Amino acid sequence: MAIFRAREVHQLSDVELQENMEKLRMELLQKYGKVSAGGASENPGRIREVRRTIARILTEQGMRKRA
């Protein structure tokens, strides 16, 4: 799953935002599961980037609801 920047998130439709949110949350759960099982992540910074992208999407969805 790609990491989106704020400008890219702003350009996505509501359906695309929801689809990407679901994919990112599944990826995050898989990464957390691997770490909690004692395994080392291939890219530890990926968890942080996924969390930030989820936050960007949630922020954009909130802004669209208010507008």
Backbone hydrogen bonds, N-H to C=O, Kabsch-Sander energy under -0.5 kcal/mol:
donor,donor_aa,acceptor,acceptor_aa,energy
4,F,2,A,-0.5
9,V,5,R,-2.4
10,H,6,A,-2.1
11,Q,7,R,-1.0
12,L,8,E,-0.6
12,L,9,V,-1.0
17,L,13,S,-2.3
18,Q,14,D,-2.0
19,E,15,V,-2.4
20,N,16,E,-2.6
21,M,17,L,-2.2
22,E,18,Q,-2.1
23,K,19,E,-2.1
24,L,20,N,-2.6
25,R,21,M,-2.4
26,M,22,E,-2.0
27,E,23,K,-2.3
28,L,24,L,-2.5
29,L,25,R,-2.3
30,Q,26,M,-2.1
31,K,27,E,-2.4
32,Y,28,L,-2.8
33,G,29,L,-2.4
34,K,30,Q,-2.1
35,V,31,K,-2.2
36,S,32,Y,-2.7
37,A,33,G,-1.4
38,G,35,V,-1.4
39,G,34,K,-2.0
46,R,43,N,-1.7
47,I,44,P,-0.7
48,R,44,P,-0.7
49,E,45,G,-2.0
50,V,46,R,-2.6
51,R,47,I,-2.4
52,R,48,R,-2.2
53,T,49,E,-2.3
54,I,50,V,-2.4
55,A,51,R,-2.0
56,R,52,R,-2.2
57,I,53,T,-2.3
58,L,54,I,-2.6
59,T,55,A,-2.4
60,E,56,R,-2.3
61,Q,57,I,-2.5
62,G,58,L,-2.2
63,M,59,T,-2.3
64,R,60,E,-2.1
65,K,61,Q,-1.8
66,R,62,G,-1.8
67,A,63,M,-1.4
